[in-house]
Amino acid sequence: MSEAMSDLRELVGSILMTKCPRCGRTLIYRVTERDCEELSRGGICTVALPCGDHVVLVCFDRDLNVRGTYVYRLAAPPERKRIRVIDQKPPRRPNADIIVIYPELMTVDVSLAISRGRDFLRELFKRAVEVAGKGVKIVTVLEKPVVFVSSSPSVVFALVHPHKQTLVETLSLFTMPTSRVFKANLLAEVINIGMSRESLTLKDRELISKLISADNLKVELVSPSLLPLARHVLSLAIKGRRDLVKKIVNQDVLSAGLTVTELASLLDVSVREVLEVLRELEKRGIVRLEPLGEENEPLQVA
């Protein structure tokens, strides 16, 4: 593999955003390995993104600068995509009214929300697409003031009622692109940190970043024969948490192929506690925490 191609592969998963010249819709595209191969050959890559009853050809360079957009009519318009509204029904949720929008996934998560009117959610999604990845924006949606927080084009947090500045700062730490919906128990835990602080310390920020990353870590059991010894050792190392260790250091639990946040939800304990025990097990070579793979497919906001 050439050094130039190796450098280009670092672009895989990067987000490219542009607007349709015809209708003004925001188009979001995730760079793939095939795009990098095309860039290595000619320095320019061209992709076709569907946009309603037409298609937009987008040309971009290795710096992800859009060099041109061209609109063509589709022979037959595609079926209109519907916005999916989900509620993960977490057992505990913070005292907040927060809606999470995933523009690329056409999904609105109301797990932590009070405001759930259909018309409001439809309009909220449209405005979220416009502000995705643009930081903090205050917008009026159907006469309601909404604070949008989005450090990544793939996820937008909508705060419907006034909230502390520390919560806005907390949600701004979700900077990485995601092709999956965050688990509600993880979001609730992170949001509670932001709501309970007068200001975020460096330690708070480090903890929040670790919690966010945990949603993308799958637990793999490597050495089941060492579990009895690990259970004894960790019961002594993590003082006062013998019951927690007993819950987690269990072959059936650790071999279920769950992510860290799924494991926390299953056991009804905090993500922070689960991560603490798993990191100790990982140090001893008993489990491995593997990042989930991202699907390198084009994504579009309709």
N, C-alpha and C positions, 0 to 999 in steps of 0.2 A: 504493500500500500504506500503511495507517495505521501510525502510530508504535507503537501497541499490538501490532499484528500482527507488525511487524518485531521487536519485543522477544521475542514468543512464539516466533518461528522459531529463536531461540537454544536452545530446548529440544529441537529435533530431534536424535535420537540419544541423548538422556539416558535413563538406566536407572531404571525404576520397579520396586521390589520389594515384594511382599506375600505373605502366607501364605493358603492356602486355609482358610476357616473349617471345612470339613468334614473334610478329611484331613490338614491341616497341612503340605502340600507348599509349598515355596518357589516362587513364580511370579515370573518376570522378564520385563519388557516394555520394549521400546525405543520411545520416543515418535516418532511420525511427523508429517509435515507436515499430514496430515488431522486429526490430534489437535489441532494448534495452531489450525487453522481452527475446530474445534468449541469450543475454549477461548475463542477471541476472540468467539464469538457469545453464549455463556452462562456462561462462567467455570468450567464443569464439563465434563469429557470422560468418556465411558463406553465401555469396551472389553470384549469377551468373550474370555476365555482358557480354552482346553480344559484339563481337569485329570482325567485318567483317564476314568471313566465319567460325569463331570459337567462342567459349565462354570461358570466364575466370572465374574460381571460386576463389574468394578472401576471405581469412580467416583473421579476425582482432579481436583484443581484446578491452577491455573497455577503453584503453588509445589511441585507434585508431591506434595502431601499426599493420602493416600488418604482419601476422604470416606465410602466405603461399599463393602462387598463382599457380593454376593448369589449364592447357589449354586442352580443349576438342573440337573435330571437330563437327560442326553442321551437322545434317542430310541433311538439305536444307538451303543454305545461304540466309539471309534476303535481302530485297531490299536495295540498297545503298541509304543512306540519302543524300539529296542535301542541300547545304548551301543556306540559305534564305538571300537575300539582301533586306533591307528595307530603305525607305527614308520617314521620318515623315513630311518633308517639313515645317519646322518651319518658321514663318513669319519674324523672325530676327535671324541671326546667327552670331557668332563671326568671326573675320577675322583670321581664322585658318584652318588647314587641319588635322582634327582629325577623325579617324575611330574607332568605338566602336565595339568590338567583344565579343559575348556571346558564349563561347565554348559549354556549356551545352545545349544551345538552338539552336545550329547550325545556328546562326544568325549573320550577319554583318550589322551594322547600318551606313549608309553613310550620315545621315542627316546633319552632320557638316563637311563633307569632300569635297575636291576638286579632289583628286585622286580617280577615280572610275573605272579604267580599270578592265575587268573581270579577266584576268590572274593575275593581281596584287592582286586583292582581294582574289582570290583562294589561292595564295601563302602566302598572309598575314595571312589568317585564319590558315593555317598549322603552321606557325611560332608562332602565338598567342597561340595556344594550347600548344606548347612546353614551353612557358614562363609564362603561366597562374599562378597567385599567387606567382610569384617569384620576385616581386619588380620591379626595373627599369633595363631594358636590352636594349642595342643598337645593332640592327641587320640590316644587309643589305638584303633587299628584292627586287629582280630583279633590282639590281644596285642602289636602292634608300636606303639611310640611314633612319632607322625608330627607334624611341624611343618608346619602349613598357613600359607601366606603369600598373602594376597589383598587387594590395594588396589583391585581392580575386580571387580564381580560377574561379569564375563564370563571371567575367567581365575583359576585357583587353582593354586599351586605346592605340591606335597607333598614335603617332605624326609623321607625314610624313616630315614636315619641321622643322628646328630649332625653338625652343620655349624657353621662359624664364624658369629659374629654378623654379620660383614660381608656374608656371602652372603644372610642374611635381609634385611638393609638393601638389598642390591642388588635382590633380587626384589620388594621393596616399591615400587620405582620404576616398576613396570608399572602405572600408574594409569589409563590411558585404556581405555575400553571397546573391544573388538575383536570383529568378526564373522568373523575369519579365524584359522586356526591359525598361530602364529609358526613361522618356518623354524628347523629344528634347529641349523643352523650359526650363526644369530644368537644363539639361546639359549645355545649352548655358549660363544660368545665373551663374552657378558655374564657368564655364570656364572664363567668363568675369571678375570675381573676381580675379582669378589667373593671368590673363593677365594684369590687371590694377595695380597690386601691385609690389613694389620693393622687399618686403618681407612680409610674412604672420604673422600677429600678432595673439595673443591668441584669440582676439575677432573675427578676420577673420575665424580662424579655427572653433570656436564655431558656427558661422553663417553657414559655409559650411556644417558642420555636421547636423545642423537643416534642411537645405535645402534638403540634401540627404535623411534624414528620412522622409521628407514631401511627397516624392513620394510613400511611403508605407502607407499613412494615408488616410482613407476614411472618408468623412464628413457625419455625421448623424444628422438630425434635431430632437431635443428632445422636445423643448418647442416653437412651432410656435406662440403661443398667445403672447409671450414676444417680438416678433420681432419689433413691432412699437416702444416700449419703448427703446429697444436696439439700434435701428437706431438713435434715438435722443441722447441717452447717448454717444454712440461712436462717433457721429459727433462732440461732444464737446471734448471728450477725445483725439481723434486723430485729432489734429488741422490741418486745411488746407486740409483735405482729405475727405470732405463731399461727393464728387462724388464717391470716392472709396467705402466708407461705404454704400452708396445707392446701388451701383452695387452688393456688396457681401451680404448685409443683406436683402435678398430677398427670400421669401419662395420657389418659383419655383427653384431658383438656389441651395439653401441649401438642398432641398429634392430630388435632382436629383441623389443621390448616387454616386457622383464623388469623386475622390481623390483630394488632395490639388493641385497637379500639373495640373490635368485635369481642375479643376475649374479656375486656373490661365490662362490656355490656352483659355478656353471658354470666359473669360472676357477680355482677352488681357491685363493683368496686370502681374506684377512680382510675382513669387512664394513667395518671401519675404513679399510683401505687403499683399497678401492673408493670409499667415500664421499669420501675426501680428493681423489682424482683427479676424481671427478664434480663436486664443488663447484668445482674449478678450471675445468672445462669449462663449467659453468653460468655462472660469472662472465664468461666470454668469449662467451656466447650460442650455444654449440655444442650443448648439450643442455638439456633442461628436466626438472626433477624434479617430477612431478605426484602429489599425494596420490591414492590410490585412493578411489573412492566407496564409501560404506557403503550397504548395502541396508536401507532403512527398513521392515522387516517385523517383526511381533510375534514374540517369542521366548519359549519356555516350557520350564521344566524339568519333565520328567515323572517 
